[in-house]
Amino acid sequence: MSVPILVRRMMSSDIGMIHGGLTPHDVSKPLEYIEYCWEENQLNKRSTLLVFHETEFAGWGHVVYSPQYPYFAQNQIPEIQNFDIIPPFRKRGIGSVLIEALEAEAFAKSDTIGIGVGLYASYGTAQRMYIKRGFIPDGRGMIYDHLPVVPGNQVRVDDELTLYLTKSK
């Protein structure tokens, strides 16, 4: 018997539930950020999808239609962002269901979609999943805070050090 996994769009009444669900875990986000995401949904700048395992909130993700990464912005490539599955719900196939829904959402508006992934070990599972799903590096190398890393320069290894990937229909 399979466990029901539900993906649906964010509603304004979800803000507190999202904050409460994410807060105790390594994927926590400030309440102001979650409210900002809702505002961008209202302006059609972002689509936020929530995933539930049975009736429990298990994570969320976004498709941002005007991303900050210059290459995606200039080429009108929607970017999947903040793909977060709450740790107790990981390794159950829930993330695969959510990423598939996010990809479908992004492909509805573009033939190419993008995603950025961190470069240190905590992102290893995500790196592998994106490659298995057909994402490939965009060819612009490492990016720090949306700008290319210049050879010979030093950058901090944190969440802002990313490799951007794309996938086409």
N, C-alpha and C positions, 0 to 999 in steps of 0.2 A: 504494500500500500504506500503510495507516495504522499508526502506531506505537502499540503497546499502552500504554494509561494505566490504571492500577489504583488504586482507592480502597479502603481497608480501615480497620477500627478499629485503634486503637493497642493494642499488647500491652506487657507489662512489659519484655520483651526488646528493645523498640524504643528505650528511653530513651537509651542511649549512641549509637545510630545517629542519632537525631534531633538530639542535641546536637552530634555531629560534623558532621552535614550542614548545620546552621544556622550554626554558629560562624564559619566564614570569611566570612560574608556580612552584609549590612545587616539581616538578620532574626534575628540571633543571640539566644539566650535563655539565661539561667543554668541550669545543670544542676538546681539546686534547684527552679526553676519547672517544668521538664519533669517532675520527680519529683512535684511537687505536682499537676500535671495528671493524672498517672497515678492518684494517690490519689483525686482527685475522680471519675475514671472509675469506680473501684471502688465509690464511694459513690453512683453514679448522679446526681451533681450536674453532670456534664459528659460529653459525648461528643466524643472526639478522633478525627478522621479523618486518615489519612495518604494522600498521593498519590505514585505512583511513575510515572516515565517509563521504560518497559521495566522494568529491575530497579533503577533508581537512585531514591533518595529525592529527591523534587522539592518537597515542601512539606507543610504541615499546616494544619488549622483546627479550631475547637472550636465546639460548641453548649453554652452555659452555661445551665442551667435556673433558676438563682437569681442573676441578674446584679446587679451593684452599682448600676447606674443605677436610681434610685428609680422612675421611671415604668415601666420594664420589670418591675422586681421587684413593684410593687404590682399590676400588671395581668397577672402571670404570663406575660410575653412572653419566650420563650427568645431569647437573644442569640448571634449568630455573632460569635466573637472570634478574634483572632490568625490571620487568614486570610493565611498567608505562603507565597508561592511563591519558591523560591530563584532569584536573578536569572538564572543561565544557562538556566533552564527557562521563563522568562517569554516571552509572545507566541507560544506554541505550542498554545494551547487547553487547557492543563493546568489553569489556574486556573478556567476555565469548568466543567470536569468536577468539580473539587473543590467549587466554590460550589454547583453543582446538588445534589451529594450532601449538603452541609451543610444546604441548604434543605429537602431531603426529610427529613432527620433531625429538623429543628426542626418542620416541619409535621406530623410524625407525632404530636407532643404538643400542638400549638397551631394555631389558625386564623390567628394573626398571629405573625410573627417579626420580630426587630429586628437592627440592626447599627449600630455607631458608626463614623464615618469622620473622619479628621483633615482639617484645613482648609487646610493649606499645600500647595504644588505637588507635593511628593513623593507625595501621596495622589491626585493628579489622575486617574491610570489607574483606581484603585479607585472614586473618586467617579463617574466616567463609567460604569463597569461596573455598579455598584449601581443607578444610575438606569435604565440600559438593561434591567436585569433586573426592573424594576418596583418597586423600593424608593422610597419617598417620605419627605420629612422628617416627623418626628412632630409638628411644629408647636410645639415648645418652645424653638426657637432654639439658639444656641450653648451648649454645656455645657463647663465646665472642671472636671476631676477629679470628675465625676458631679454637679456642681451648676450651676444656671443662671447664665449670665453676666448680671450686672445692668447695664443701660444706664448709661453714664458711668464704669463701673469699668474698670480696666485689668487685663488678664490676659496671661500669657506665651503666646506662640505656640509650642507644642510639641506632643508627642503627646497631651497631656491635653485640648487644645482640640478638641472634636469636635462633629459634628452627628449626631444619632441619626436613623435611618431605620427605617421599618417596611414590611412587605409582608404582604398578606393573601391567603388562598387564593382 
